[in-house]
Amino acid sequence: IFSLESLLYNVTLTSQGLTWQRKDFVKEEKQVLLFSSILGVKRHLEQKELMVVFFCRFKSKSKLLERDFLALSSQAPGIEGEKEIGIWVRALTYMLSLANPPQNLDDMIDPIPRNITVLINPFSGKQNAKQIWLEVQFMFYLANIRTNVIETQYMGHAKRILQDFTLEQILEIDTLICISGDGLLNEVIQGLFLRSDWSQCLNKLKLGIIPAGSGNGLAASVGTPCPITAAFSIIKGKSHPLDVIAINNNHERQYGILSIEWCIISDIDFESEKWRWMGPARMTVMAFKKWAEHNSYFGKVRFLSAGEFDKTECKLTKCSKCSSQYRDK
C-alpha cells in the first residue's frame, strides 16, 4: 500500500509494469504504467521510505515526448517502510534492465550498467549541442547508464577518434551517440569503415543521434525529431537497421547512410557552411542564391538494370560481385 497524492493506493508490480488502484474505491479502473514508458526509479535521498518513478509520455495531440514522474511511499512504519521501498526499487531496476523476470525476489542480481559514449559537436547548427546534452543527461543517469562524453574539436575529429579506438575499447561500448547534425555521424561512419575490423565493430556497436544540427535529416527519418524523444529511444534500446552505401571516385571512397547529393543540392549544403549562424534558414537562403545564379551541371549516369544484377547474391559479407571490387582494402 502506497501513498500517492495523499491518497491510499494498492500498487502491483507485474511483468508489464506498475498498476495501481484506490484502496477505498475498488470499482475504480486500474491505472497502468508500462515498463516501455519508464526511464528509471530512484530512492529519495532523505526520505528513505519514498521512491520516485520517472517516465516519458506523449504530449497532448503531439508525437513528441515529455518527462514526468510518480512519487510513491510505503505506509509501513520506520525501518520496515525503508526495507519495503528498497525491495521495490531493486525489483523495478531489475525489470527495467530487460532481463528475464525473476522467479523469486532473492534471485535478483544487480544489472550490469550499459556504457554509452557521447560525441558532442559544439559547432553544429546553432551551436547549442552542449546545452542539449545538459537537458537530456539526467535521463541517462535515471536509467543507470554510464556515459563517457567527448567534445570534438575540429572537422574530422570524430573520424580520427573512431580510427584510434582499439577494438577492445569499441567492444566495451554499447551505443555511440552523436549530439549534432548529420555531419558528425557521417564522420563516425567514415572512421569505422576505415578500420580493418569494421565488421566486428558493427556487429557489437549501435549508433545513435540526438538532433542538434541545422537539418537533422537522419533523426527525422528514424522518427526522433526532438532531443527528448531521441534520448528516450536510445535509453530504451530501440534500434533500426540502416543500409550503408559506398561511393568511389578517383581520390577516395566515401560511405553514406542517408543520401547522396550532387549538383545544386550539394552546392547548397557545402556553400551554406559559412552561414551556420543562421541555423536551418541557411539552406533556404543559399537555395535562392543558387537558383538565381542559373548554374548548369553536366554528368553521365550509368546503372545496371534489375535483370543484369542478381540482387539475391548481394549479401553483407558473401557478395561474389561486390566483395572484391568494393570491400577489399
Disulfide bonds with the S-S distance in Angstrom:
none
